[in-house]
Amino acid sequence: MQLESREYEDARQSRDPRFDGCFFIGVLTTGIYCRSVCSAKVPKLENIQLYKSAASAASAGFRPCLRCCPESSPGTTAWSGSSWKVSRALQLIDQGYLDTNSAHDLALQIEVGSRQLSRLFQKHLGASPINFAQTRRLHLAKKLIDETLMPLAEICFAAGFGSVRRFNAVFNDTYGRSPKELRGKSRKYITGSASGINITLAYRPPYDWKSLLGFLAYRAIPGVELVSDDSYARSISLEGMSGYFIARFLPEKNQLAATIQFPDTKYLYQIIDRIRSIFDLRADSAQIDKFLKKDKMLRPLLRKYPGLRVPGSWDGFEVSVRAVLGQQVTVKAASTLASRIAQRYGSEFDCEIDGINRVFPEPAVLARAKMNNMGIVSQRIAAIKSIAELIEGNELIINCTADTAEFVEKICQVKGIGEWTAQYIAMRALSDPNAFPYSDLILLRAADPSGKSLTPKQLLKLAEGWRPWRAYAVILLWKHYQMTLIPNSKARGADKNKK
């Protein structure tokens, strides 16, 4: 699906990094497609066609540029805020769903017909689900070839190819050379090491990564997570196997450099996908901020704090436990309680990073745990165990594939879980950009221009114009309260005491 070039001409001419991955340029004279930031000579307008996604350009017969490497873009944003069905399908594809399932299975998973799913993908991405999955496999494999020391056979299966023969054939058809030949040409770029797989993940500026790290640091679980001024590290678990990753920001390159240590590279793309979600790397801050600036109250805050992102989570159950523990106690107290749970019930983990020694316990473990003598009130224990039992019984899904309305309805049936907790979990674990914990006390205060406090009903009405980006407005208002209202409140209190 082609785009109108006039809309993106300025971004193309200036190589504006804010538009990286928002569209791709098919060059008619060379037959390749590029990112908008490609360093090659800018082709003439009459010699190009623009596409919504890399998969769309590939479907039109263009091959990826070896200079700008489309596989290194921050990813497509064509679906953002538009179709829930498309966004959930893309999340499943990014987790490798179509590596072992059919497009029909994918349609059933998100409860639409196969033809309807195809129409949605063509509308929002300009490519079919199968073409999108094929492009995803190719891009991941090319990136691993360029940036890691992984053996080519491992790359083949880590990227989702069914056989080495198919892997080689796709690369020969696309690039006119084998994976081995491409590896030889990319040796100078490889940053991998024996201690882990190193890979860079791009993001679009503006990005207030310091605020995101501050958010994660304030809520970090000791023993499981470790946050520094420019990095985040944690233990991870998938399919009974444990590992870790550490991610460090490279703001001068608009990149996140991640080192991943995990025993089975078959799960590498799932790990990368979760890292992207934790740091909200796919977001288009420029467009989100532009949309929210239509609101008079938010406009000055967005000028002051551009590029805020919604922090995600590694695991939906973990963030749910953390949210339950945070009810009616301070953030730090909740972190302490979560750490006690991890130390008692989490598996030991010998990590190369000092300060990380536990993997957070699985639902099956906490469903049977007593959690006594830990300073956790019985109502919170009961709620945590109920959530764990629902997950174990496949009655509750807490990840990006879940529909927020259905999730909120289901989890609120657990005694002790209210709308605030459910919406907070949806914001961080379901990656729903429209999730809105409207009864949050800080939010109610921060959104009131008079400095007092709105009612939840008043806030809901006020936030209607923020759809579909209400979660970003939440982060903005929390930031505003932290930086402005809390210091002012303390100052007023100090003055009063002096009197």
Sequence and secondary structure as in RCSB ss.txt:
>XXXX:A:sequence
MQLESREYEDARQSRDPRFDGCFFIGVLTTGIYCRSVCSAKVPKLENIQLYKSAASAASAGFRPCLRCCPESSPG
TTAWSGSSWKVSRALQLIDQGYLDTNSAHDLALQIEVGSRQLSRLFQKHLGASPINFAQTRRLHLAKKLIDETLM
PLAEICFAAGFGSVRRFNAVFNDTYGRSPKELRGKSRKYITGSASGINITLAYRPPYDWKSLLGFLAYRAIPGVE
LVSDDSYARSISLEGMSGYFIARFLPEKNQLAATIQFPDTKYLYQIIDRIRSIFDLRADSAQIDKFLKKDKMLRP
LLRKYPGLRVPGSWDGFEVSVRAVLGQQVTVKAASTLASRIAQRYGSEFDCEIDGINRVFPEPAVLARAKMNNMG
IVSQRIAAIKSIAELIEGNELIINCTADTAEFVEKICQVKGIGEWTAQYIAMRALSDPNAFPYSDLILLRAADPS
GKSLTPKQLLKLAEGWRPWRAYAVILLWKHYQMTLIPNSKARGADKNKK
>XXXX:A:secstr
 EE HHHHHHHHHHT GGGBTTBEEEETTTTEEE TT  S    GGGEEEESSHHHHHHTT EE TTT GGGS  
  TTTTT HHHHHHHHHHHTTHHHHS HHHHHHHTTS HHHHHHHHHHHTSS HHHHHHHHHHHHHHHHHHH   
 HHHHHHHTT S HHHHHHHHHHHHSS HHHHHHHTGGG   BTTBEEEEEE  S   HHHHHHHHHHH  TBTE
EE SSEEEEEEEETTEEEEEEEEEEGGGTEEEEEEE S GGGHHHHHHHHHHHTTTT  HHHHHHHHTTSTTHHH
HHHHSTT      S HHHHHHHHHHTTTS HHHHHHHHHHHHHHHSEE   SSTTB EE   HHHHHH    SSS
  HHHHHHHHHHHHHHHTT    STTS HHHHHHHHTTSTT  HHHHHHHHHHHS  TT   TT HHHHHHT TT
SS   HHHHHHHGGGGTT HHHHHHHHHHHIIIIIHHHHHHHHHHHHH 
